[in-house]
Amino acid sequence: MYRGSGGRGWNALSRGQQIGIGVVGILVLFALLTGGGSLGRLGDPLWLVTVAVIILVALPVHEMAHAAMAVQLGDPTPRQQGRYTFNPVAHIDPFGALLIVFTGFGWAKPVQWNPNNIDVDVRVGTILVAAAGPVSNLLLAAVGAFLVPFADIPMLERFLTFFVWINTLLFVFNLIPIPPLDGSHILFALLPGDHFELQMALSRFGIIILLAAIYLGRGIITGVASEIVRWLFLVFGS
């Protein structure tokens, strides 16, 4: 949870909130200038319905997967903090949710957990907890791809296609190895030695690095997601 800095208006926002608003604003402006991304779909009610389902269902499933894995490994922290739930109110981050509306990918509030409480090796536990969220999105995308052939109504088929696409984007996006995304936790857990100071240093500028990565690598993100979607429909949608 962010803590305000006092005052009213813009000055009442924390530094993290100001950066979050800036990131969303720049990405929206980028989409407007390039005419790309999901911005053109904002006039499509079915896209907005799908985004609402993603925010209210897929994101809570993602965060619950993190929480459930940590609890399963022996850490009660997510349960104590009220994050061991599918209730979207406990997980939604307004900036991350707004970003999904405009770009198709974003984030929820990260689940906190204590690696000192788990029953397995910390590196293994870190990988399992971090990977649980993105894997849940991939599984949701697979379910959507499986259901598409049974959708006799064109509107339902389009909804499921959007659902598969956004969940796949979330899977790819969250595996980017840049703090605070899940991929960064997996990367640092795999690297030999102690990289805590480097991880903390990168975390301070992570949102800026992430913005640059999205700006420069958007085509790569969507390209990888497209290949995964094609594979999902080939395997599960036939």
Rosetta blueprint (number, residue, H / E / L):
1 M L
2 Y L
3 R L
4 G L
5 S L
6 G L
7 G L
8 R L
9 G H
10 W H
11 N H
12 A H
13 L L
14 S L
15 R H
16 G H
17 Q H
18 Q H
19 I H
20 G H
21 I H
22 G H
23 V H
24 V H
25 G H
26 I H
27 L H
28 V H
29 L H
30 F H
31 A H
32 L H
33 L H
34 T H
35 G L
36 G L
37 G L
38 S L
39 L H
40 G H
41 R H
42 L H
43 G H
44 D L
45 P H
46 L H
47 W H
48 L H
49 V H
50 T H
51 V H
52 A H
53 V H
54 I H
55 I H
56 L H
57 V H
58 A H
59 L H
60 P H
61 V H
62 H H
63 E H
64 M H
65 A H
66 H H
67 A H
68 A H
69 M H
70 A H
71 V H
72 Q H
73 L L
74 G L
75 D L
76 P L
77 T H
78 P H
79 R H
80 Q H
81 Q L
82 G L
83 R L
84 Y L
85 T L
86 F L
87 N L
88 P H
89 V H
90 A H
91 H L
92 I L
93 D L
94 P H
95 F H
96 G H
97 A H
98 L H
99 L H
100 I H
101 V H
102 F H
103 T H
104 G L
105 F L
106 G L
107 W L
108 A L
109 K L
110 P L
111 V L
112 Q L
113 W L
114 N L
115 P H
116 N H
117 N H
118 I L
119 D L
120 V L
121 D L
122 V H
123 R H
124 V H
125 G H
126 T H
127 I H
128 L H
129 V H
130 A H
131 A H
132 A H
133 G H
134 P H
135 V H
136 S H
137 N H
138 L H
139 L H
140 L H
141 A H
142 A H
143 V H
144 G H
145 A H
146 F H
147 L H
148 V H
149 P H
150 F H
151 A L
152 D L
153 I L
154 P H
155 M H
156 L H
157 E H
158 R H
159 F H
160 L H
161 T H
162 F H
163 F H
164 V H
165 W H
166 I H
167 N H
168 T H
169 L H
170 L H
171 F H
172 V H
173 F H
174 N H
175 L L
176 I L
177 P L
178 I L
179 P L
180 P L
181 L L
182 D H
183 G H
184 S H
185 H H
186 I H
187 L H
188 F H
189 A H
190 L H
191 L L
192 P L
193 G L
194 D L
195 H L
196 F H
197 E H
198 L H
199 Q H
200 M H
201 A H
202 L H
203 S H
204 R H
205 F L
206 G H
207 I H
208 I H
209 I H
210 L H
211 L H
212 A H
213 A H
214 I H
215 Y H
216 L H
217 G H
218 R H
219 G H
220 I H
221 I H
222 T H
223 G H
224 V H
225 A H
226 S H
227 E H
228 I H
229 V H
230 R H
231 W H
232 L H
233 F H
234 L H
235 V H
236 F H
237 G L
238 S L
